[in-house]
Amino acid sequence: MSLFNELKRRNVFKVAAAYVIVAWLLLQISDTLVPALRLPDWFHSGVAFVLILGFPVAMIFAWAFELTPEGLKKEKEVDRSQSETSKTGRTLDFAIIGLLAVTVIYLVWDKFAAAPDLPEAKAVAEIVQAGPDTPVEKVVPVKSIAVLPFTNMSDDASNEFFSDGISEEILNALAHVKELKVAGRTSSFAFKGRNEDLRLIGETLNVSHILEGSVRKAGNTVRITAQLVTVKDGYHVWSDTYDRELTDIFAIQDEIAAAILGELKAELIGNESLAASRTDPQVYELYLNGRHLCGKWGPQEMLQGVNLLQQAVKLDPQYAAAHAQLAQCLVDSAFFEYMMPVEIESRARTAALEAVQLDDQLAEAHVALGAVIYYLQFDLEPAESEYLKALELNPNSTAALLYISWFYGESGRFDESLGPTEHLVRLDPLSAPARNALGQIYYLSRDFDRAIQEYERALELNLGDPSLIYYLASAHLQKGQIEKALALFKSAVDYSDTAPLYLAALGHAYGVAGMEEEARQVLEELQKAAFPSPYNLAIVNLGLGEHEQAINWLEKAYEARNGHLLYINEGPVFDALRNEQRFISLLQRMGW
């Protein structure tokens, strides 16, 4: 008998088919459980690894053993005349058919039931070309550059934050240069780990030059390789390798920035633009890692980031950048309700003021101080002054542009907000928050159709982001598209690790839809939290039409300095309260 026929007789092919289907189903289950149960990222990879190793074992087992009425026996011990392989084969046929049916059901459910009602993803280039609604001819500036994230070549994968930090520091140094357009961090880092053609990246980001490189860190030494490439022809304009002690890391950053500027022949705002602030290497690593963790916006990551930044400023009280980042991380933690605003206000303000005092020319310090004043103290004019000062120091600061966009939109100054927001979108075309900021302007100005358009574009850039789903749901709710809004709010709750705000929005939508029982259940669930958010409770009461109770909670939110309260000035959700005297009084207390 041929080998093929013998494999067929022993049902090896059928076992292989069943194994592959079962393995695929197990991987889908693992992919669902990892985020749901907050399992470590390696768990899914581990499942895949075990399944791959198990395949040859299953094949050998199918070849060497046979299932008989007396149990499992070695194949060579079974009389061919009494072999049960044909019967086992029929059983496997039914099993495979059943497994295929389960697979088809899962695929249909995944496509039409489980998946949120999200827009289909478009090509990156198409998203970028769409740009803001104001038509502008796409011209590539001669003096323009994107700094791609440097590759981590170190043996330790945990040094990823260090190589990313080096890239960001060089990007920030170049962003201060006059007449030089620098693509935003989010857009540049969107190509991390992707082996894309540099010319395609340059076309996507609308820049003429690209800086790429690598970082290898071992102990107290570091090797940085950098090269500047012309997008038009892929020509390497300049490249260099730096082998230094870690104490020289800031000098290397300055040298790389100076070499690039020399090649581009760009004029500087001032000589200080090239001088990176110095600190101890240990402090610098704490700062980079803390900033990296805070940028993830998860509860555990942000708390760890605050801890690392506190260590950094303790070791070097003169390091302005660490003070600024600490203040910013504290503000964000309070906004997401990982910390109580009234408890961290003093710490955040002290850190921000210290950053400004140490380096008044640091744009990030003024952004942080503006955020403290605005989100924790509700003091509008001084906050605006700090944001404008940051933009004066660095007109290309994506952080300053984003914060001034939010400020103007929430203050109802929509005409003023469009300019910086569209500039932000052009600088950072692949940034979902930038697109979302543009959507918020239209949402707050009651142009819900255009808001939905921009929110969908933001979601195309970051599918599954619960905050973007929440904003899109809010716009559909205002248009009276209740079913769609409910489905999206439910998706936001399912996707989120920080669900209270999105759960409150779902409760509000239930109330608007007349589903009082469901809204009451949400209200009860929110009140069970260790620190119930008065703002979230107010949102649900509003949906139920309970205006007095809603205002009671909003006044408590004011006392607690809940940052979401800044939405009440222009937020459509609060239109039902516009004629209520207590609500008007609350707006006046907040400076509007």
CORDARA-V49517 format. One record per helix or strand. SS is the DSSP state (helix for helix, strand for strand). FROM is the first residue (numbers start at 1). LEN is the number of residues. If there is no record, write none. Layout:
ss: (SS,SS)
from: (FROM,FROM)
len: (LEN,LEN)
This chain:
ss: (helix,helix,helix,strand,strand,helix,helix,helix,helix,strand,strand,helix,strand,helix,helix,strand,strand,strand,helix,helix,helix,helix,helix,helix,helix,helix,helix,helix,helix,helix,helix,helix,helix,helix,helix,helix,helix,helix,helix)
from: (3,12,42,65,71,75,80,85,124,144,151,157,181,185,198,209,221,236,246,271,281,299,320,341,363,380,398,414,432,448,466,482,500,516,534,547,563,572,581)
len: (7,25,23,4,4,3,3,30,7,4,2,19,2,5,8,10,10,10,19,4,14,17,16,18,14,14,13,14,13,14,13,14,13,12,10,14,7,6,9)
